[in-house]
Structures are given as C-alpha cells and as structure tokens.
Amino acid sequence: MNGHFKTTCGRNFSFFTSFFRKVVKYGKKKNELTYGHTLAWALLDLEKKQYSVCSLVDKDTPNILLETLEEREILTDERLKRALKEMLEKGAVPYPDQLFEKDVIVAMDELDLNYDDNILKTLESGKYQIKLNNREKNISCDFTFTLEKPVIRHGDNGVLFGAEGADMFYYFIPRCKLKGVLSVDDQLLQIEEGSAWYDHEFGVQPTKEDEIKSTDICWNWLSVQLDNGCEISAFGFYNDDKEGSSLGRWVVVIDASGREKVYRDFNFEPLNTWTSTRTFYDYPTKWKLEIPEADIHLNVEGYIDRQEFLTLISNPAFWEGRIDAIGSWNGIRVKGPGFIERKGFHPSRDLDAFFKIVSRETLRSVRKILPNNPTREEASQLISHKDNLHYLDGLDISKYSKSVIQPIREIIDRGGKAWRSYAAVACCDAVGGNSDKARDWLALPEMLHVGALIVDDVEDNSAIRRGGPSCHEIYGQAIAINAGTASYFLSQICIYGQDVSDQKKLQIYNLFFECLRAAHAGQALDIEGLSYMMPEIIESGEGNLLEKRILAIHRLKSAVPVGILAEMSVIMGDGTELQIKGLKNYFESIGIAFQIIDDTLNLKGFKGGLKSKGEDISEGKVTFPIAKAMSMLPYDKRNQLWQKVSSKPKSRKIIAEVIDSLEEHGVLAACEKQAADITESAWKYLDPVIRDSFVKLMLRAFGWYVLERSY
C-alpha cells in the first residue's frame, strides 16, 4: 500500500508499506515449509522533508541467513560477507532491519495479517484496516481505506515474471479513500482527506527444494494518482542492471470511470542520478514518462532525493519514495502524487569498486567547492567570504584560478583512494546522523591530503604523483608550495555551509587546526628521518624503540588526521563521547595499519607495478620493516642489512637480497600481524558502542580491506 494525506491541522504526509511472506526452506516431509516474513514501511513528512523507515524481519533471520549466506547473493564482497557473518552470529541483523518481538500471525481463510502488531485485515464493512508501528521513532498509524475503483490486473492479464524467478499474479486497486489517525511528534493527527493505492502479488507454493531460488532481477515501478481522476501504473522487469534485457514492460492507464487500458509502447526514462552517501548506490530521482498512443507526457520527480530504504532482503537497499508528476494528457495539464520503487540496478561490486564510486563522488564534491572557472561570487568565497566582493577589485580571476585552483585540481582530478573521505561521512551515519547533509565533507579530506602531497613532493623532490608528473614539475616549486598550502585553508570552505550550531562549528574548527598541527609535526619528523638511531640500535638490538619512533611518525602524519576527520563526522551526527572515542581510535588504528602495510607492500611489490618494489630501500629509508628487523635478526644479519640499506642501493640484486632476508626471517609477516592486531584491538573497543548496521558492516570490512590490500 501507499498513500498521501492531509491532516486536519494542515500537515501533509505520504507513506508506503509492504508485507512479505515467502518460503525460505523446504523440508523433506510433505508440505514441511518454512516461511519468512518481513515488513517494510516508511513515512514522509512533506513539510519537514523527513523520511522515517521501519524494517522488521523474522526472529530467526540470523540463523536463516547463516545457513544460506554462501549460496545467496546477499553481499558480494567476501569481507562484507565475513562482517555480516560475525554480526549474525551475535544474533543481530544490520539496522535499519530489526527483529520481530512477537510471532507472526497469518490467517489462512481471510486477509488478516499481524506482523508484530503491524496489521492488515479486511473488516466486515468491506473496508481494509492497516495499523503500523515504528516504535523506535514513536510513529504509529491506524488507517482504513475503502475501494473507490475496481480491481485492475497488471502485466499480461495479471501474470508477470516474479522476483524469485517464477510467474506471479498481480492485481491492484488504484484509488482508495483513506481515513484514520497518525501519531507523530507526540501528536495524534486526524486525516482530513487522503487517498491510497493497494497492490497484491502472489505466487505458488514450491513442491521441491530446487524451486526455492533467488534471481537477480531489477525493476522500476510507478504509481500515479492524477487530479483528473485517472491513474497510471508503469512496471518493468529486467534481468540486468542496464535495463537492456526486458522480462516484461507494461503501462496500465485507468480512466476516471475505472476502465483500464494496457500499453506496451512507452518511454519511462531516468533524467538524473542521485548517489546515496550511505551505500554509494546511484538512483534516478527524476524521470520522463511518455505514452504516445494515449498522448500522455509526464515529468516525474522525487519529493526528496533521500528516500533510500536499507534492508538485507534487498542486497542491501532499494529506492521507494513519494514522487510528483506534472505534464499533459491529450493536451490538458495534469498533475498528481505517486510512488516509484527502483530495485536491483546496482552491479555486483567489491570494496575496490565501492571506493571507486566514493572517489567519483569526492571529485564531484571538490568540483563544487573548488571550480576551475569560478564565478565572481565563488572566487570571493574562495579568497575570503562571499560578502567581501570588494576584495576582487582589480583581480584577474582567471590568473587566480591558474595559479591556485588548477595546480590543486591537477592532482585531485587524477583520483585517489578516497577512504579518508568515506570516513568523513560513514562515521556520521554510524551514530545515527544524516550523512547526506555532510555530502560536501567528502571534499575536505581530499583537499587536505592533496595539499600535503603537493608540498611533500617538493620536499622529497618526487617527480611522479598519482600516475602523472608532480605538481611542481608542471607549475614550478613556488606555485606548487603556495597552492599546496592554500589547499589546507580552502578545505575550511567545506565547513562553512554546514547546518550545525555555532558550538559544533567551534569544535570542528579547533579539530581542523589540531589535524594540521599534528600532520606537520609528523612530516617534519619524517623528513628528519631515523638514520641517526641506527648505530646504537644495531649494537643493542632494541628495535622496539625504533618501532615506537616510526609509529609516532605514522600516527601524527597519517593516523591523527583521519581520526580527527572521524571525530568531526561523529560530532555532525550527534554521537556520544564514547562513540567519538571509539570511532576516532578505530580510524587512527586504521591509519597506522595502513602505513605499516604500505611499508610492507613497498618491499613485497604493489599490485600492477603501481610502485617500484623496494623503492624505500633504494632511498636508504628506515621504514617499519627495517625497525622490526632490528629486534628479530642477530647482530651480524642486522648489521649487514643496514649496511646495504644505508648505501641507498640501486642494484636490483642488492634490493632483492634485502627483501629476501626480511622475508626469510619472518619480518614482513610480523609487520602484517602487528597491523592486524592494532586494527582488531580498536574494533573490539568500537564494536559495543555503535549499533549493528549496514554502515557498521562497511566499517568492519574496511579494516580488513586495508590489511589485505595489494596496492
């Protein structure tokens, strides 16, 4: 069901709900079937633009999923599967899914469903009753709806291809009179006027186990109730995510008297793309619907973009939300509300592919904050503040762009790993915040990071960065140093527009400068190097002190900045002090582990030859594996090792000898284990302080991703 209504106090809402029942297990005895039940519903407050969801699943869902995790494509990435298994073994499901508190009741002789006090039933009067509860948000409703149009069959006279790979029967009632009450914001609101839409699909009972299957199909579905008394439903099934192979497409048009006509020739075309900052899935939120034979032309737009519904039953999300249609019918202007459901149009992807999308969205955010060709007002904000336009008197904006913006964008536009940017939004969601409001924060970590890279390359005289010439190789050292430094302060603009209190902004500004101070301290120590310690360490074999020195540099240069970004994100999401501590510590640990693995990969070789194997050895650098070797190797071996490394060898033979020695004595394996131990310890602290959720699965899998990466 879905519906739209206005209350007696003038507030407007839309809602949808779906009751699901399907066979999940086939027993060996005759008719021994195990059914799974789920309930999904959402309420959209049109004035507040709040989309509140409730997703309930069977109490036995953790056990059912554990049994079928390997055979069902719930999640495609092996690390995510591992994280989900860990969560399910605790008897939990990822929020917003929650377990039913009571047994589900399904009557066999009439329509009477009770899913944990969420009810759908027919009344003796012929009306339908629906009761819904979102206990967490303290939202509930008690509605009745009365049929105002006849029953309509969808598809081919009611038959269409089903989500589980078998034919389904599908009928709907396109307009029903909606009455009842809604309890929200501690108020009981009476419906003044409202209209609902009723759908029912059902299939057949399986007669053997191999009939229980899940098929990867995709669909678009639309319902619209127009102000001329007519309705439209469009529906299309596809067996791939590019809408290339259709399994059936239909548009049903119902006139004001209830007569329907089915059309197969129509265009239902997405016009835009909105990307979720929770899943980084792409969804169209604007559409064009054209039915030439009926002379119907409609533009359809989501009331708000953020109407994504997360649930494990949808691998792991779909978009279902209120839309508004406006256009013409036989040349006459029409409009009306409706709903769109879009599911399955997400290619299977691992975390590498996921972070490519994060990188894409980070670049989009950077382009918004730092445009190559800024307008006068944009340039004023980049230089000072949008109200200080007089600062631009006599300024050549194109020259400003060429000497400040373009050198920064030169490096940013090549793309990076973007995991720091993910931290800036994921931590907000992990504590129950709305990361969509912090979308522009994706740019902040990248601009800080690239500013440091540009200056680092000058300091290290590095000629290559992100697969191309370093900034100073293109623009010269003076421009590069200035642009890299400017990038730190341009990052502040990401904080300007955030809709947060002055107190929070003050906290965030303080953290911003703490981040810069720590990173520059780490960089200074990295430039200074640790070679001065080596004679004493070789003699004593006390490599632990050397390890501590390197970890201190890694912490200041890499871990503290990403930890502080996580802390900022938790503040944005109204997290607790305990959550701040837990997420900050976790990302600091990931930052340290990342650098340890980076040092190790430099010796083992990067995937695809992205970096030269043993580059750190040829530069005579004291890295974490060298420090680890000082306490693991006997005196003669560690002395020989340092003699070779300190000579800054260019010979591939000598570099190979150093790497072979480290591997032979288990040094690289010991480094990898220490990185894993650091991350695991931080996770054990974090696990109990944030709720089990989809974002939490991502955070857990991300820790493994850093440890197990090959580049």
JORALIN-V510173 format. One record per pair of residues at least 6 apart in sequence whose C-alpha atoms are under 6 Angstrom apart, sorted by sequence separation. I is the first residue (numbers start at 1). J is the second residue. D is the distance in whole Angstrom. If there is no record, write none. Layout:
I_J_D + I_J_D
//
This chain:
6_12_5 + 27_33_6 + 44_50_6 + 75_81_6 + 113_119_5 + 122_128_4 + 134_140_6 + 161_167_5 + 162_168_5 + 182_188_6 + 225_231_5 + 239_245_6 + 254_260_4 + 275_281_6 + 290_296_6 + 310_316_6 + 311_317_6 + 327_333_6 + 328_334_5 + 380_386_5 + 429_435_6 + 463_469_6 + 464_470_5 + 5_12_6 + 26_33_5 + 44_51_5 + 106_113_5 + 113_120_5 + 121_128_6 + 133_140_4 + 160_167_6 + 161_168_6 + 182_189_5 + 224_231_6 + 238_245_6 + 253_260_5 + 275_282_4 + 290_297_5 + 310_317_4 + 327_334_6 + 428_435_6 + 463_470_5 + 5_13_6 + 25_33_6 + 43_51_6 + 105_113_6 + 112_120_6 + 121_129_5 + 132_140_5 + 160_168_5 + 181_189_5 + 224_232_5 + 238_246_4 + 253_261_5 + 274_282_6 + 289_297_6 + 309_317_5 + 326_334_6 + 472_480_5 + 605_613_5 + 630_638_6 + 4_13_6 + 25_34_5 + 43_52_5 + 105_114_5 + 112_121_4 + 120_129_6 + 132_141_5 + 159_168_6 + 181_190_5 + 223_232_6 + 237_246_6 + 238_247_5 + 252_261_6 + 274_283_5 + 289_298_5 + 309_318_5 + 326_335_4 + 377_386_6 + 380_389_6 + 471_480_6 + 4_14_4 + 24_34_6 + 42_52_5 + 104_114_6 + 111_121_5 + 120_130_5 + 131_141_6 + 159_169_5 + 181_191_6 + 223_233_5 + 237_247_5 + 252_262_5 + 273_283_5 + 274_284_6 + 288_298_6 + 308_318_6 + 309_319_6 + 325_335_5 + 425_435_5 + 570_580_6 + 603_613_5 + 3_14_6 + 23_34_6 + 24_35_6 + 42_53_4 + 104_115_5 + 111_122_6 + 119_130_5 + 131_142_5 + 158_169_5 + 180_191_6 + 222_233_5 + 237_248_6 + 251_262_6 + 273_284_4 + 288_299_5 + 308_319_4 + 325_336_5 + 602_613_6 + 603_614_5 + 3_15_5 + 23_35_4 + 24_36_6 + 41_53_6 + 119_131_5 + 130_142_6 + 158_170_5 + 179_191_6 + 222_234_5 + 236_248_6 + 251_263_5 + 272_284_5 + 287_299_6 + 307_319_6 + 324_336_6 + 602_614_6 + 2_15_5 + 22_35_5 + 41_54_5 + 118_131_5 + 130_143_5 + 221_234_6 + 236_249_4 + 287_300_5 + 324_337_5 + 567_580_6 + 2_16_4 + 22_36_5 + 40_54_6 + 102_116_5 + 118_132_5 + 129_143_6 + 221_235_5 + 235_249_6 + 250_264_5 + 270_284_6 + 272_286_6 + 286_300_6 + 307_321_5 + 323_337_6 + 1_16_6 + 21_36_6 + 40_55_5 + 129_144_4 + 220_235_6 + 235_250_5 + 271_286_5 + 286_301_4 + 323_338_5 + 1_17_5 + 21_37_5 + 39_55_6 + 100_116_6 + 128_144_5 + 154_170_6 + 178_194_5 + 220_236_5 + 234_250_6 + 271_287_5 + 285_301_6 + 322_338_6 + 323_339_5 + 20_37_5 + 39_56_5 + 128_145_5 + 154_171_6 + 178_195_5 + 219_236_5 + 234_251_4 + 270_287_4 + 285_302_5 + 322_339_5 + 567_584_6 + 20_38_5 + 38_56_6 + 127_145_6 + 153_171_4 + 177_195_5 + 178_196_6 + 219_237_5 + 233_251_6 + 269_287_5 + 321_339_5 + 566_584_6 + 38_57_4 + 127_146_5 + 152_171_6 + 176_195_6 + 218_237_6 + 233_252_5 + 269_288_5 + 303_322_6 + 321_340_6 + 19_39_5 + 152_172_5 + 176_196_5 + 218_238_5 + 232_252_6 + 268_288_6 + 302_322_6 + 303_323_5 + 320_340_6 + 18_39_6 + 37_58_6 + 151_172_6 + 175_196_6 + 217_238_6 + 232_253_5 + 268_289_5 + 302_323_4 + 320_341_4 + 421_442_5 + 563_584_4 + 18_40_5 + 151_173_5 + 175_197_5 + 217_239_5 + 267_289_6 + 301_323_5 + 319_341_6 + 17_40_6 + 174_197_5 + 231_254_5 + 267_290_5 + 301_324_5 + 319_342_5 + 17_41_4 + 230_254_6 + 266_290_6 + 300_324_6 + 421_445_5 + 563_587_5 + 16_41_6 + 173_198_5 + 230_255_5 + 266_291_5 + 300_325_4 + 318_343_5 + 420_445_6 + 563_588_5 + 620_645_5 + 16_42_6 + 62_88_5 + 149_175_6 + 172_198_5 + 230_256_5 + 299_325_6 + 455_481_5 + 620_646_5 + 15_42_6 + 148_175_6 + 172_199_4 + 229_256_5 + 299_326_5 + 15_43_4 + 148_176_5 + 298_326_5 + 560_588_6 + 617_645_5 + 620_648_4 + 14_43_6 + 62_91_6 + 147_176_4 + 171_200_6 + 298_327_4 + 455_484_6 + 559_588_4 + 619_648_5 + 14_44_5 + 146_176_5 + 170_200_6 + 297_327_6 + 454_484_5 + 618_648_5 + 13_44_6 + 145_176_6 + 146_177_5 + 170_201_4 + 297_328_5 + 522_553_5 + 618_649_5 + 13_45_5 + 145_177_5 + 169_201_6 + 296_328_6 + 559_591_4 + 618_650_6 + 13_46_6 + 145_178_5 + 169_202_5 + 296_329_5 + 451_484_4 + 558_591_6 + 559_592_6 + 12_46_6 + 144_178_6 + 168_202_6 + 295_329_6 + 522_556_5 + 523_557_6 + 144_179_5 + 168_203_5 + 295_330_5 + 522_557_4 + 143_179_6 + 451_487_5 + 143_180_4 + 451_488_6 + 519_556_5 + 555_592_6 + 142_180_6 + 518_556_5 + 519_557_4 + 554_592_6 + 629_667_6 + 142_181_6 + 59_99_5 + 141_181_6 + 447_487_6 + 448_488_5 + 56_97_6 + 58_99_6 + 59_100_5 + 141_182_4 + 55_97_5 + 56_98_5 + 57_99_5 + 58_100_6 + 140_182_6 + 141_183_6 + 56_99_6 + 57_100_6 + 140_183_5 + 56_100_6 + 139_183_6 + 447_491_6 + 139_184_5 + 515_561_5 + 444_491_5 + 164_213_6 + 164_214_5 + 165_215_5 + 164_215_5 + 441_494_6 + 440_494_6 + 359_418_5 + 508_568_6 + 365_440_5 + 366_443_5 + 365_443_5 + 404_483_5 + 54_134_6 + 362_442_5 + 547_627_5 + 362_443_6 + 546_627_6 + 593_675_5 + 543_627_6 + 543_630_5 + 543_631_4 + 541_630_6 + 542_631_6 + 541_631_5 + 589_679_6 + 586_682_5 + 607_710_5 + 241_345_4 + 582_686_5 + 606_710_6 + 607_711_5 + 606_711_5 + 227_335_6 + 149_258_6 + 226_335_5 + 227_336_6 + 226_336_4 + 579_689_6 + 225_336_5 + 225_337_6 + 594_706_6 + 224_337_6 + 224_338_4 + 223_338_5 + 223_339_5 + 222_339_6 + 222_340_5 + 221_340_6 + 221_341_5 + 220_341_6 + 220_342_5 + 219_342_6 + 219_343_6 + 218_343_6 + 218_344_4 + 218_345_6 + 427_566_6 + 433_573_4 + 424_565_6 + 428_569_5 + 424_566_6 + 427_569_5 + 428_570_5 + 423_566_6 + 427_570_5 + 431_575_5 + 424_569_5 + 428_573_4 + 277_436_6 + 8_190_6 + 7_190_5 + 26_209_5 + 7_191_4 + 8_192_5 + 6_191_6 + 7_192_5 + 6_192_6 + 6_193_6 + 5_193_6 + 5_194_4 + 4_194_6 + 4_195_6 + 3_195_6 + 3_196_4 + 2_196_6 + 2_197_5 + 1_197_5 + 1_198_5 + 97_311_6 + 74_315_5 + 430_695_6 + 77_350_5 + 95_692_6 + 94_692_5 + 95_693_4 + 94_693_4 + 94_694_5 + 83_697_6 + 83_701_6 + 80_701_5 + 79_701_5
//
